[in-house]
């Protein structure tokens, strides 16, 4: 992937992440907690995808994004393992929110997950600034 393509892909994923974050907040404000949690996950997914593009990776699956994050950014010491744990937890919560009608989430759950998602996004944004892509 050429440098200009990387820059454009990172920018697009960041925009998609911001949109998902905004959607999560709107859904939460309207009492749609499961949908809000699902959008929080997509907020983190788009941030992780932006990060992966910096090394030329374009994951084809959610699990692939987690594996690439762990292998190329956690294992290499660029990020603490907590970042992968946050992403993994939000992936699980998104699956429960989308596919398990009996799983109950509270407002407090959403607020806690949102804090974690914003921590992950903040760490990725700092890294992208550091390498000159933001």
The first five atom37 places (N, CA, C, CB, O) and aatype in JSON, in Angstrom:
{
  "aatype": [20, 20, 20, 20, 20, 20, 20, 20, 20, 20, 20, 20, 20, 20, 20, 20, 20, 20, 20, 20, 20, 20, 20, 20, 20, 20, 20, 20, 20, 20, 20, 20, 20, 20, 20, 20, 20, 20, 20, 20, 20, 20, 20, 20, 20, 20, 20, 20, 20, 20, 20, 20, 20, 20, 20, 20, 20, 20, 20, 20, 20, 20, 20, 20, 20, 20, 20, 20, 20, 20, 20, 20, 20, 20, 20, 20, 20, 20, 20, 20, 20, 20, 20, 20, 20, 20, 20, 20, 20, 20, 20, 20, 20, 20, 20, 20, 20, 20, 20, 20, 20, 20, 20, 20, 20, 20, 20, 20, 20, 20, 20, 20, 20, 20, 20, 20, 20, 20, 20, 20, 20, 20, 20, 20, 20, 20, 20, 20, 20, 20, 20, 20, 20, 20],
  "atom_mask": [
    [1, 1, 1, 1, 1],
    [1, 1, 1, 1, 1],
    [1, 1, 1, 1, 1],
    [1, 1, 1, 1, 1],
    [1, 1, 1, 1, 1],
    [1, 1, 1, 1, 1],
    [1, 1, 1, 1, 1],
    [1, 1, 1, 1, 1],
    [1, 1, 1, 1, 1],
    [1, 1, 1, 1, 1],
    [1, 1, 1, 1, 1],
    [1, 1, 1, 1, 1],
    [1, 1, 1, 1, 1],
    [1, 1, 1, 1, 1],
    [1, 1, 1, 1, 1],
    [1, 1, 1, 1, 1],
    [1, 1, 1, 1, 1],
    [1, 1, 1, 1, 1],
    [1, 1, 1, 1, 1],
    [1, 1, 1, 1, 1],
    [1, 1, 1, 1, 1],
    [1, 1, 1, 1, 1],
    [1, 1, 1, 1, 1],
    [1, 1, 1, 1, 1],
    [1, 1, 1, 1, 1],
    [1, 1, 1, 1, 1],
    [1, 1, 1, 1, 1],
    [1, 1, 1, 1, 1],
    [1, 1, 1, 1, 1],
    [1, 1, 1, 1, 1],
    [1, 1, 1, 1, 1],
    [1, 1, 1, 1, 1],
    [1, 1, 1, 1, 1],
    [1, 1, 1, 1, 1],
    [1, 1, 1, 1, 1],
    [1, 1, 1, 1, 1],
    [1, 1, 1, 1, 1],
    [1, 1, 1, 1, 1],
    [1, 1, 1, 1, 1],
    [1, 1, 1, 1, 1],
    [1, 1, 1, 1, 1],
    [1, 1, 1, 1, 1],
    [1, 1, 1, 1, 1],
    [1, 1, 1, 1, 1],
    [1, 1, 1, 1, 1],
    [1, 1, 1, 1, 1],
    [1, 1, 1, 1, 1],
    [1, 1, 1, 1, 1],
    [1, 1, 1, 1, 1],
    [1, 1, 1, 1, 1],
    [1, 1, 1, 1, 1],
    [1, 1, 1, 1, 1],
    [1, 1, 1, 1, 1],
    [1, 1, 1, 1, 1],
    [1, 1, 1, 1, 1],
    [1, 1, 1, 1, 1],
    [1, 1, 1, 1, 1],
    [1, 1, 1, 1, 1],
    [1, 1, 1, 1, 1],
    [1, 1, 1, 1, 1],
    [1, 1, 1, 1, 1],
    [1, 1, 1, 1, 1],
    [1, 1, 1, 1, 1],
    [1, 1, 1, 1, 1],
    [1, 1, 1, 1, 1],
    [1, 1, 1, 1, 1],
    [1, 1, 1, 1, 1],
    [1, 1, 1, 1, 1],
    [1, 1, 1, 1, 1],
    [1, 1, 1, 1, 1],
    [1, 1, 1, 1, 1],
    [1, 1, 1, 1, 1],
    [1, 1, 1, 1, 1],
    [1, 1, 1, 1, 1],
    [1, 1, 1, 1, 1],
    [1, 1, 1, 1, 1],
    [1, 1, 1, 1, 1],
    [1, 1, 1, 1, 1],
    [1, 1, 1, 1, 1],
    [1, 1, 1, 1, 1],
    [1, 1, 1, 1, 1],
    [1, 1, 1, 1, 1],
    [1, 1, 1, 1, 1],
    [1, 1, 1, 1, 1],
    [1, 1, 1, 1, 1],
    [1, 1, 1, 1, 1],
    [1, 1, 1, 1, 1],
    [1, 1, 1, 1, 1],
    [1, 1, 1, 1, 1],
    [1, 1, 1, 1, 1],
    [1, 1, 1, 1, 1],
    [1, 1, 1, 1, 1],
    [1, 1, 1, 1, 1],
    [1, 1, 1, 1, 1],
    [1, 1, 1, 1, 1],
    [1, 1, 1, 1, 1],
    [1, 1, 1, 1, 1],
    [1, 1, 1, 1, 1],
    [1, 1, 1, 1, 1],
    [1, 1, 1, 1, 1],
    [1, 1, 1, 1, 1],
    [1, 1, 1, 1, 1],
    [1, 1, 1, 1, 1],
    [1, 1, 1, 1, 1],
    [1, 1, 1, 1, 1],
    [1, 1, 1, 1, 1],
    [1, 1, 1, 1, 1],
    [1, 1, 1, 1, 1],
    [1, 1, 1, 1, 1],
    [1, 1, 1, 1, 1],
    [1, 1, 1, 1, 1],
    [1, 1, 1, 1, 1],
    [1, 1, 1, 1, 1],
    [1, 1, 1, 1, 1],
    [1, 1, 1, 1, 1],
    [1, 1, 1, 1, 1],
    [1, 1, 1, 1, 1],
    [1, 1, 1, 1, 1],
    [1, 1, 1, 1, 1],
    [1, 1, 1, 1, 1],
    [1, 1, 1, 1, 1],
    [1, 1, 1, 1, 1],
    [1, 1, 1, 1, 1],
    [1, 1, 1, 1, 1],
    [1, 1, 1, 1, 1],
    [1, 1, 1, 1, 1],
    [1, 1, 1, 1, 1],
    [1, 1, 1, 1, 1],
    [1, 1, 1, 1, 1],
    [1, 1, 1, 1, 1],
    [1, 1, 1, 1, 1],
    [1, 1, 1, 1, 1],
    [1, 1, 1, 1, 1],
    [1, 1, 1, 1, 1]
  ],
  "atom_positions": [
    [[0.85, -1.18, 0.0], [0.0, 0.0, 0.0], [0.9, 1.24, 0.0], [-0.97, 0.0, 1.23], [1.83, 1.34, 0.81]],
    [[0.63, 2.16, -0.88], [1.43, 3.38, -0.99], [1.09, 4.33, 0.15], [1.19, 4.06, -2.35], [0.0, 4.28, 0.72]],
    [[2.05, 5.21, 0.46], [1.88, 6.15, 1.57], [0.6, 6.97, 1.45], [3.07, 7.09, 1.64], [-0.11, 7.16, 2.44]],
    [[0.3, 7.46, 0.25], [-0.91, 8.27, 0.08], [-2.17, 7.44, 0.31], [-0.94, 8.89, -1.33], [-3.14, 7.93, 0.88]],
    [[-2.15, 6.18, -0.12], [-3.29, 5.3, 0.13], [-3.45, 5.03, 1.62], [-3.12, 3.97, -0.63], [-4.57, 5.0, 2.14]],
    [[-2.34, 4.84, 2.31], [-2.4, 4.63, 3.76], [-3.03, 5.84, 4.42], [-0.97, 4.37, 4.34], [-3.94, 5.7, 5.24]],
    [[-2.56, 7.02, 4.07], [-3.09, 8.26, 4.65], [-4.6, 8.39, 4.4], [-2.34, 9.49, 4.08], [-5.35, 8.74, 5.31]],
    [[-5.03, 8.11, 3.18], [-6.46, 8.2, 2.84], [-7.28, 7.16, 3.58], [-6.65, 8.04, 1.34], [-8.38, 7.45, 4.07]],
    [[-6.76, 5.94, 3.67], [-7.48, 4.88, 4.38], [-7.59, 5.19, 5.87], [-6.79, 3.54, 4.18], [-8.64, 4.97, 6.48]],
    [[-6.51, 5.68, 6.45], [-6.54, 6.06, 7.87], [-7.57, 7.15, 8.09], [-5.14, 6.54, 8.34], [-8.37, 7.08, 9.02]],
    [[-7.56, 8.16, 7.24], [-8.52, 9.27, 7.36], [-9.96, 8.76, 7.27], [-8.25, 10.33, 6.28], [-10.81, 9.17, 8.06]],
    [[-10.23, 7.9, 6.31], [-11.59, 7.35, 6.13], [-12.03, 6.55, 7.37], [-11.64, 6.45, 4.88], [-13.16, 6.7, 7.82]],
    [[-11.15, 5.73, 7.89], [-11.5, 4.94, 9.08], [-11.73, 5.83, 10.29], [-10.39, 3.91, 9.38], [-12.62, 5.56, 11.09]],
    [[-10.94, 6.88, 10.44], [-11.14, 7.82, 11.55], [-12.5, 8.49, 11.43], [-10.0, 8.89, 11.58], [-13.21, 8.64, 12.42]],
    [[-12.87, 8.88, 10.23], [-14.2, 9.49, 10.01], [-15.31, 8.51, 10.35], [-14.34, 9.97, 8.56], [-16.3, 8.88, 10.98]],
    [[-15.15, 7.27, 9.93], [-16.15, 6.25, 10.23], [-16.23, 6.01, 11.74], [-15.84, 4.93, 9.49], [-17.31, 5.78, 12.29]],
    [[-15.08, 6.04, 12.41], [-15.05, 5.87, 13.86], [-15.81, 7.0, 14.55], [-13.6, 5.81, 14.37], [-16.61, 6.76, 15.45]],
    [[-15.55, 8.23, 14.12], [-16.24, 9.38, 14.72], [-17.75, 9.28, 14.53], [-15.72, 10.7, 14.1], [-18.52, 9.6, 15.43]],
    [[-18.16, 8.83, 13.35], [-19.58, 8.67, 13.07], [-20.2, 7.6, 13.97], [-19.8, 8.32, 11.59], [-21.3, 7.79, 14.5]],
    [[-19.51, 6.48, 14.16], [-20.01, 5.42, 15.02], [-20.1, 5.9, 16.47], [-19.09, 4.18, 14.93], [-21.05, 5.56, 17.18]],
    [[-19.12, 6.68, 16.91], [-19.12, 7.23, 18.28], [-20.32, 8.15, 18.47], [-17.8, 7.99, 18.57], [-21.02, 8.07, 19.48]],
    [[-20.54, 9.02, 17.5], [-21.68, 9.93, 17.56], [-22.99, 9.14, 17.58], [-21.66, 10.91, 16.36], [-23.9, 9.46, 18.35]],
    [[-23.09, 8.13, 16.73], [-24.29, 7.29, 16.69], [-24.52, 6.6, 18.02], [-24.18, 6.25, 15.57], [-25.66, 6.52, 18.49]],
    [[-23.46, 6.09, 18.63], [-23.58, 5.42, 19.93], [-24.18, 6.36, 20.96], [-22.21, 4.9, 20.41], [-25.07, 5.97, 21.72]],
    [[-23.71, 7.59, 20.98], [-24.23, 8.56, 21.95], [-25.69, 8.9, 21.68], [-23.39, 9.84, 21.91], [-26.48, 9.01, 22.62]],
    [[-26.05, 9.07, 20.43], [-27.45, 9.38, 20.08], [-28.36, 8.22, 20.46], [-27.57, 9.7, 18.57], [-29.43, 8.42, 21.02]],
    [[-27.93, 7.01, 20.14], [-28.73, 5.83, 20.48], [-28.9, 5.72, 22.0], [-28.08, 4.55, 19.92], [-29.99, 5.43, 22.49]],
    [[-27.81, 5.94, 22.73], [-27.88, 5.88, 24.19], [-28.85, 6.92, 24.74], [-26.49, 6.08, 24.8], [-29.67, 6.62, 25.61]],
    [[-28.75, 8.13, 24.24], [-29.63, 9.21, 24.7], [-31.1, 8.9, 24.43], [-29.26, 10.52, 24.02], [-31.99, 9.44, 25.1]],
    [[-31.35, 8.04, 23.45], [-32.72, 7.66, 23.12], [-33.11, 6.31, 23.7], [-32.89, 7.64, 21.62], [-34.12, 5.72, 23.29]],
    [[-32.32, 5.82, 24.65], [-32.67, 4.6, 25.37], [-32.41, 3.3, 24.64], [-34.07, 4.65, 25.74], [-32.88, 2.25, 25.07]],
    [[-31.7, 3.35, 23.54], [-31.42, 2.15, 22.75], [-30.02, 1.63, 23.12], [-31.51, 2.45, 21.21], [-29.07, 1.77, 22.35]],
    [[-29.93, 1.04, 24.3], [-28.63, 0.7, 24.87], [-27.92, -0.39, 24.07], [-28.81, 0.24, 26.31], [-26.72, -0.27, 23.81]],
    [[-28.63, -1.45, 23.69], [-27.96, -2.51, 22.92], [-27.4, -1.98, 21.61], [-28.94, -3.66, 22.65], [-26.27, -2.3, 21.24]],
    [[-28.18, -1.19, 20.91], [-27.7, -0.61, 19.66], [-26.53, 0.34, 19.91], [-28.84, 0.12, 18.93], [-25.59, 0.4, 19.12]],
    [[-26.58, 1.07, 21.0], [-25.5, 1.98, 21.35], [-24.21, 1.21, 21.62], [-25.88, 2.83, 22.58], [-23.13, 1.63, 21.21]],
    [[-24.32, 0.08, 22.31], [-23.14, -0.74, 22.6], [-22.56, -1.31, 21.31], [-23.5, -1.88, 23.58], [-21.35, -1.37, 21.14]],
    [[-23.42, -1.72, 20.42], [-22.96, -2.22, 19.12], [-22.17, -1.14, 18.38], [-24.16, -2.69, 18.27], [-21.11, -1.43, 17.82]],
    [[-22.67, 0.08, 18.38], [-21.97, 1.18, 17.7], [-20.65, 1.51, 18.4], [-22.86, 2.42, 17.64], [-19.69, 1.91, 17.74]],
    [[-20.6, 1.36, 19.73], [-19.33, 1.58, 20.43], [-18.27, 0.62, 19.91], [-19.5, 1.4, 21.95], [-17.12, 1.01, 19.7]],
    [[-18.67, -0.63, 19.71], [-17.72, -1.6, 19.17], [-17.21, -1.14, 17.8], [-18.36, -3.0, 19.07], [-16.01, -1.19, 17.53]],
    [[-18.13, -0.7, 16.95], [-17.71, -0.27, 15.61], [-16.81, 0.97, 15.67], [-18.93, 0.01, 14.74], [-15.95, 1.15, 14.81]],
    [[-17.02, 1.79, 16.66], [-16.11, 2.92, 16.91], [-14.69, 2.4, 17.1], [-16.57, 3.74, 18.17], [-13.74, 2.9, 16.49]],
    [[-14.54, 1.38, 17.95], [-13.21, 0.83, 18.19], [-12.69, 0.07, 16.98], [-13.22, -0.08, 19.42], [-11.5, 0.13, 16.67]],
    [[-13.57, -0.65, 16.3], [-13.14, -1.4, 15.11], [-12.54, -0.45, 14.07], [-14.32, -2.18, 14.5], [-11.48, -0.74, 13.51]],
    [[-13.2, 0.65, 13.81], [-12.68, 1.59, 12.81], [-11.36, 2.22, 13.27], [-13.71, 2.68, 12.52], [-10.49, 2.48, 12.45]],
    [[-11.22, 2.46, 14.56], [-9.94, 2.98, 15.07], [-8.84, 1.93, 14.89], [-10.07, 3.37, 16.56], [-7.73, 2.26, 14.47]],
    [[-9.15, 0.68, 15.2], [-8.17, -0.4, 15.03], [-7.82, -0.56, 13.56], [-8.71, -1.73, 15.62], [-6.65, -0.74, 13.21]],
    [[-8.81, -0.51, 12.69], [-8.54, -0.61, 11.25], [-7.62, 0.53, 10.78], [-9.86, -0.6, 10.44], [-6.71, 0.31, 9.99]],
    [[-7.86, 1.74, 11.27], [-6.99, 2.87, 10.93], [-5.55, 2.55, 11.35], [-7.48, 4.18, 11.62], [-4.61, 2.8, 10.59]],
    [[-5.4, 2.02, 12.53], [-4.08, 1.64, 13.04], [-3.44, 0.58, 12.16], [-4.19, 1.13, 14.48], [-2.27, 0.69, 11.8]],
    [[-4.2, -0.44, 11.81], [-3.66, -1.54, 11.01], [-3.23, -1.08, 9.62], [-4.68, -2.65, 10.88], [-2.27, -1.61, 9.06]],
    [[-3.92, -0.11, 9.06], [-3.54, 0.43, 7.75], [-2.14, 1.02, 7.78], [-4.55, 1.49, 7.3], [-1.46, 1.05, 6.75]],
    [[-1.69, 1.49, 8.94], [-0.35, 2.1, 9.01], [0.74, 1.09, 8.69], [-0.12, 2.68, 10.4], [1.85, 1.47, 8.3]],
    [[0.44, -0.18, 8.85], [1.42, -1.24, 8.53], [1.0, -2.01, 7.28], [1.58, -2.2, 9.72], [1.55, -3.08, 6.99]],
    [[0.03, -1.47, 6.56], [-0.38, -2.09, 5.31], [-1.36, -3.24, 5.44], [0.8, -2.57, 4.61], [-1.59, -3.97, 4.48]],
    [[-1.94, -3.41, 6.62], [-2.89, -4.51, 6.84], [-4.31, -4.04, 6.62], [-2.73, -5.08, 8.25], [-4.69, -2.93, 7.01]],
    [[-5.1, -4.91, 6.0], [-6.52, -4.65, 5.8], [-7.28, -5.9, 6.22], [-6.84, -4.25, 4.31], [-7.51, -6.79, 5.4]],
    [[-7.66, -5.99, 7.49], [-8.3, -7.21, 7.99], [-9.63, -7.48, 7.3], [-8.52, -7.12, 9.49], [-10.38, -6.56, 6.97]],
    [[-9.9, -8.76, 7.09], [-11.14, -9.18, 6.42], [-12.22, -9.6, 7.4], [-10.85, -10.31, 5.45], [-13.36, -9.84, 7.01]],
    [[-11.87, -9.7, 8.68], [-12.84, -10.12, 9.68], [-12.58, -9.39, 10.99], [-12.78, -11.66, 9.9], [-11.52, -8.78, 11.18]],
    [[-13.55, -9.46, 11.88], [-13.4, -8.85, 13.21], [-12.27, -9.55, 13.97], [-14.73, -8.93, 14.01], [-11.42, -8.9, 14.57]],
    [[-12.28, -10.88, 13.92], [-11.24, -11.64, 14.62], [-9.86, -11.37, 14.02], [-11.55, -13.14, 14.57], [-8.86, -11.32, 14.73]],
    [[-9.83, -11.18, 12.69], [-8.57, -10.85, 12.03], [-8.01, -9.53, 12.51], [-8.75, -10.81, 10.53], [-6.8, -9.38, 12.68]],
    [[-8.88, -8.56, 12.73], [-8.45, -7.26, 13.25], [-7.83, -7.42, 14.63], [-9.63, -6.26, 13.3], [-6.8, -6.82, 14.93]],
    [[-8.46, -8.24, 15.48], [-7.93, -8.47, 16.82], [-6.58, -9.18, 16.75], [-8.93, -9.3, 17.66], [-5.65, -8.81, 17.46]],
    [[-6.48, -10.2, 15.9], [-5.22, -10.94, 15.78], [-4.08, -10.03, 15.3], [-5.39, -12.12, 14.82], [-2.98, -10.06, 15.85]],
    [[-4.37, -9.23, 14.28], [-3.33, -8.33, 13.75], [-2.94, -7.26, 14.77], [-3.82, -7.66, 12.47], [-1.76, -6.93, 14.89]],
    [[-3.91, -6.74, 15.49], [-3.62, -5.77, 16.56], [-2.68, -6.4, 17.59], [-4.93, -5.3, 17.24], [-1.68, -5.81, 17.97]],
    [[-3.03, -7.61, 18.02], [-2.23, -8.29, 19.05], [-0.82, -8.6, 18.56], [-2.91, -9.57, 19.48], [0.16, -8.38, 19.27]],
    [[-0.72, -9.1, 17.35], [0.56, -9.53, 16.81], [1.5, -8.36, 16.48], [0.35, -10.35, 15.58], [2.69, -8.43, 16.76]],
    [[0.96, -7.31, 15.89], [1.82, -6.25, 15.36], [1.9, -4.98, 16.21], [1.35, -5.88, 14.01], [2.73, -4.11, 15.96]],
    [[1.04, -4.88, 17.21], [1.07, -3.67, 18.04], [1.2, -3.97, 19.53], [-0.18, -2.85, 17.79], [1.79, -3.2, 20.27]],
    [[0.64, -5.09, 19.96], [0.74, -5.45, 21.39], [2.04, -6.22, 21.61], [-0.49, -6.29, 21.85], [2.86, -5.85, 22.45]],
    [[2.21, -7.28, 20.85], [3.41, -8.12, 21.0], [4.69, -7.32, 20.77], [3.35, -9.3, 20.03], [5.71, -7.58, 21.41]],
    [[4.63, -6.34, 19.87], [5.81, -5.51, 19.59], [6.01, -4.41, 20.63], [5.68, -4.88, 18.21], [6.99, -3.67, 20.57]],
    [[5.09, -4.3, 21.6], [5.25, -3.33, 22.68], [4.84, -1.91, 22.36], [6.65, -3.32, 23.11], [5.13, -1.0, 23.13]],
    [[4.15, -1.72, 21.24], [3.7, -0.37, 20.88], [2.55, 0.06, 21.78], [3.26, -0.32, 19.39], [2.45, 1.23, 22.17]],
    [[1.68, -0.89, 22.12], [0.56, -0.65, 23.03], [0.56, -1.69, 24.14], [-0.8, -0.66, 22.28], [1.07, -2.8, 23.97]],
    [[0.0, -1.31, 25.27], [-0.17, -2.24, 26.38], [-1.23, -3.29, 26.02], [-0.56, -1.48, 27.69], [-2.12, -3.0, 25.23]],
    [[-1.14, -4.49, 26.59], [-2.14, -5.54, 26.33], [-3.57, -5.1, 26.63], [-1.81, -6.76, 27.14], [-4.51, -5.63, 26.04]],
    [[-3.74, -4.15, 27.53], [-5.08, -3.68, 27.88], [-5.86, -3.21, 26.65], [-4.99, -2.55, 28.89], [-7.08, -3.36, 26.6]],
    [[-5.18, -2.65, 25.66], [-5.84, -2.16, 24.46], [-6.5, -3.32, 23.71], [-4.84, -1.42, 23.53], [-7.65, -3.19, 23.27]],
    [[-5.8, -4.43, 23.57], [-6.39, -5.61, 22.92], [-7.52, -6.18, 23.76], [-5.32, -6.69, 22.67], [-8.52, -6.67, 23.23]],
    [[-7.36, -6.13, 25.09], [-8.42, -6.64, 25.97], [-9.69, -5.81, 25.83], [-7.95, -6.64, 27.45], [-10.8, -6.35, 25.78]],
    [[-9.54, -4.51, 25.76], [-10.71, -3.63, 25.57], [-11.4, -3.97, 24.26], [-10.28, -2.13, 25.58], [-12.62, -4.14, 24.22]],
    [[-10.63, -4.08, 23.2], [-11.21, -4.38, 21.88], [-11.92, -5.74, 21.91], [-10.11, -4.38, 20.8], [-13.02, -5.88, 21.37]],
    [[-11.29, -6.72, 22.52], [-11.87, -8.06, 22.6], [-13.18, -8.06, 23.4], [-10.88, -9.03, 23.24], [-14.16, -8.68, 23.0]],
    [[-13.19, -7.35, 24.52], [-14.42, -7.26, 25.34], [-15.54, -6.59, 24.57], [-14.15, -6.49, 26.65], [-16.67, -7.07, 24.57]],
    [[-15.23, -5.49, 23.92], [-16.27, -4.79, 23.16], [-16.78, -5.64, 22.0], [-15.73, -3.46, 22.63], [-17.95, -5.55, 21.63]],
    [[-15.91, -6.45, 21.42], [-16.34, -7.37, 20.37], [-17.36, -8.36, 20.94], [-15.12, -8.12, 19.76], [-18.38, -8.64, 20.31]],
    [[-17.06, -8.89, 22.12], [-17.98, -9.83, 22.77], [-19.31, -9.15, 23.1], [-17.35, -10.42, 24.06], [-20.38, -9.71, 22.86]],
    [[-19.24, -7.96, 23.66], [-20.47, -7.24, 24.02], [-21.3, -6.91, 22.78], [-20.14, -5.95, 24.79], [-22.53, -6.96, 22.83]],
    [[-20.63, -6.57, 21.69], [-21.36, -6.3, 20.44], [-22.1, -7.54, 19.98], [-20.39, -5.81, 19.35], [-23.25, -7.45, 19.54]],
    [[-21.46, -8.69, 20.06], [-22.12, -9.94, 19.66], [-23.33, -10.21, 20.54], [-21.13, -11.12, 19.73], [-24.38, -10.61, 20.05]],
    [[-23.17, -10.0, 21.84], [-24.31, -10.21, 22.75], [-25.43, -9.22, 22.44], [-23.87, -10.06, 24.22], [-26.6, -9.59, 22.4]],
    [[-25.07, -7.97, 22.22], [-26.08, -6.94, 21.94], [-26.82, -7.22, 20.64], [-25.41, -5.55, 21.87], [-28.03, -7.0, 20.55]],
    [[-26.1, -7.7, 19.64], [-26.71, -7.92, 18.33], [-27.46, -9.25, 18.21], [-25.65, -7.86, 17.27], [-28.44, -9.34, 17.48]],
    [[-26.99, -10.28, 18.92], [-27.52, -11.62, 18.66], [-28.18, -12.31, 19.84], [-26.43, -12.46, 18.19], [-28.82, -13.35, 19.65]],
    [[-28.06, -11.79, 21.04], [-28.65, -12.44, 22.2], [-29.76, -11.57, 22.79], [-27.56, -12.73, 23.27], [-29.48, -10.61, 23.5]],
    [[-31.0, -11.9, 22.48], [-32.11, -11.06, 22.95], [-32.29, -11.09, 24.47], [-33.4, -11.49, 22.29], [-32.99, -10.24, 25.03]],
    [[-31.67, -12.05, 25.14], [-31.84, -12.18, 26.58], [-30.75, -11.5, 27.39], [-31.9, -13.63, 26.95], [-30.86, -11.38, 28.61]],
    [[-29.71, -11.06, 26.73], [-28.61, -10.38, 27.42], [-29.04, -8.95, 27.72], [-27.3, -10.4, 26.55], [-29.49, -8.22, 26.84]],
    [[-28.92, -8.56, 28.99], [-29.39, -7.23, 29.42], [-28.18, -6.34, 29.74], [-30.32, -7.35, 30.66], [-27.28, -6.73, 30.48]],
    [[-28.19, -5.16, 29.16], [-27.17, -4.15, 29.45], [-27.83, -2.98, 30.16], [-26.46, -3.68, 28.13], [-28.97, -2.62, 29.87]],
    [[-27.1, -2.39, 31.09], [-27.61, -1.22, 31.82], [-26.99, 0.05, 31.25], [-27.32, -1.34, 33.34], [-26.06, 0.01, 30.45]],
    [[-27.52, 1.17, 31.69], [-26.93, 2.46, 31.31], [-25.5, 2.55, 31.83], [-27.78, 3.63, 31.86], [-24.61, 3.08, 31.16]],
    [[-25.29, 2.01, 33.02], [-23.96, 2.03, 33.62], [-22.98, 1.2, 32.78], [-24.0, 1.5, 35.06], [-21.82, 1.57, 32.62]],
    [[-23.47, 0.06, 32.25], [-22.63, -0.75, 31.37], [-22.16, 0.09, 30.19], [-23.4, -2.01, 30.87], [-20.97, 0.13, 29.87]],
    [[-23.11, 0.74, 29.54], [-22.76, 1.56, 28.37], [-21.72, 2.6, 28.74], [-24.01, 2.24, 27.8], [-20.72, 2.76, 28.03]],
    [[-21.93, 3.31, 29.83], [-21.0, 4.37, 30.22], [-19.6, 3.82, 30.5], [-21.52, 5.12, 31.46], [-18.6, 4.45, 30.16]],
    [[-19.54, 2.64, 31.12], [-18.26, 2.0, 31.38], [-17.58, 1.58, 30.08], [-18.45, 0.78, 32.3], [-16.38, 1.8, 29.9]],
    [[-18.34, 0.97, 29.18], [-17.79, 0.53, 27.89], [-17.35, 1.74, 27.06], [-18.82, -0.31, 27.12], [-16.34, 1.68, 26.35]],
    [[-18.11, 2.8, 27.14], [-17.77, 4.02, 26.39], [-16.42, 4.57, 26.88], [-18.89, 5.09, 26.55], [-15.59, 4.99, 26.08]],
    [[-16.23, 4.56, 28.18], [-14.96, 5.04, 28.74], [-13.79, 4.2, 28.21], [-14.99, 4.99, 30.29], [-12.75, 4.74, 27.84]],
    [[-13.98, 2.88, 28.19], [-12.94, 1.99, 27.67], [-12.69, 2.25, 26.18], [-13.32, 0.52, 27.89], [-11.54, 2.33, 25.74]],
    [[-13.77, 2.38, 25.42], [-13.65, 2.62, 23.98], [-12.9, 3.92, 23.71], [-15.05, 2.66, 23.31], [-12.05, 3.98, 22.82]],
    [[-13.2, 4.94, 24.48], [-12.54, 6.23, 24.3], [-11.07, 6.16, 24.7], [-13.25, 7.31, 25.11], [-10.23, 6.86, 24.13]],
    [[-10.75, 5.31, 25.66], [-9.35, 5.12, 26.03], [-8.6, 4.48, 24.87], [-9.22, 4.24, 27.32], [-7.52, 4.93, 24.49]],
    [[-9.16, 3.42, 24.3], [-8.55, 2.76, 23.15], [-8.36, 3.75, 22.01], [-9.42, 1.56, 22.69], [-7.27, 3.84, 21.43]],
    [[-9.41, 4.5, 21.69], [-9.34, 5.47, 20.59], [-8.29, 6.53, 20.86], [-10.71, 6.13, 20.37], [-7.55, 6.92, 19.96]],
    [[-8.21, 7.0, 22.1], [-7.23, 8.02, 22.45], [-5.8, 7.52, 22.28], [-7.44, 8.46, 23.88], [-4.94, 8.26, 21.8]],
    [[-5.55, 6.28, 22.68], [-4.21, 5.7, 22.52], [-3.84, 5.6, 21.04], [-4.14, 4.31, 23.18], [-2.72, 5.91, 20.65]],
    [[-4.8, 5.17, 20.23], [-4.53, 5.05, 18.79], [-4.32, 6.42, 18.17], [-5.69, 4.31, 18.09], [-3.42, 6.59, 17.34]],
    [[-5.12, 7.4, 18.55], [-4.95, 8.76, 18.03], [-3.57, 9.31, 18.38], [-6.04, 9.7, 18.58], [-2.92, 9.93, 17.53]],
    [[-3.12, 9.09, 19.61], [-1.78, 9.56, 20.01], [-0.7, 8.92, 19.12], [-1.51, 9.22, 21.5], [0.23, 9.6, 18.67]],
    [[-0.85, 7.63, 18.88], [0.12, 6.93, 18.04], [0.1, 7.49, 16.61], [-0.16, 5.42, 18.03], [1.15, 7.72, 16.01]],
    [[-1.1, 7.69, 16.07], [-1.22, 8.21, 14.7], [-0.62, 9.61, 14.58], [-2.69, 8.22, 14.26], [-0.02, 9.95, 13.56]],
    [[-0.78, 10.43, 15.62], [-0.15, 11.76, 15.63], [1.38, 11.62, 15.66], [-0.64, 12.59, 16.86], [2.1, 12.31, 14.95]],
    [[1.83, 10.71, 16.51], [3.27, 10.5, 16.68], [3.94, 10.11, 15.36], [3.53, 9.42, 17.73], [5.07, 10.52, 15.09]],
    [[3.25, 9.32, 14.54], [3.85, 8.88, 13.28], [3.45, 9.78, 12.11], [3.44, 7.44, 12.98], [3.77, 9.49, 10.95]],
    [[2.74, 10.88, 12.41], [2.44, 11.88, 11.4], [1.24, 11.6, 10.51], [3.6, 12.05, 10.56], [1.14, 12.15, 9.42]],
    [[0.34, 10.76, 10.97], [-0.84, 10.44, 10.16], [-2.12, 11.11, 10.67], [-1.05, 8.96, 10.12], [-3.2, 10.87, 10.13]],
    [[-2.0, 11.94, 11.69], [-3.15, 12.73, 12.17], [-2.71, 14.16, 12.36], [-3.71, 12.15, 13.51], [-3.51, 15.0, 12.76]]
  ]
}
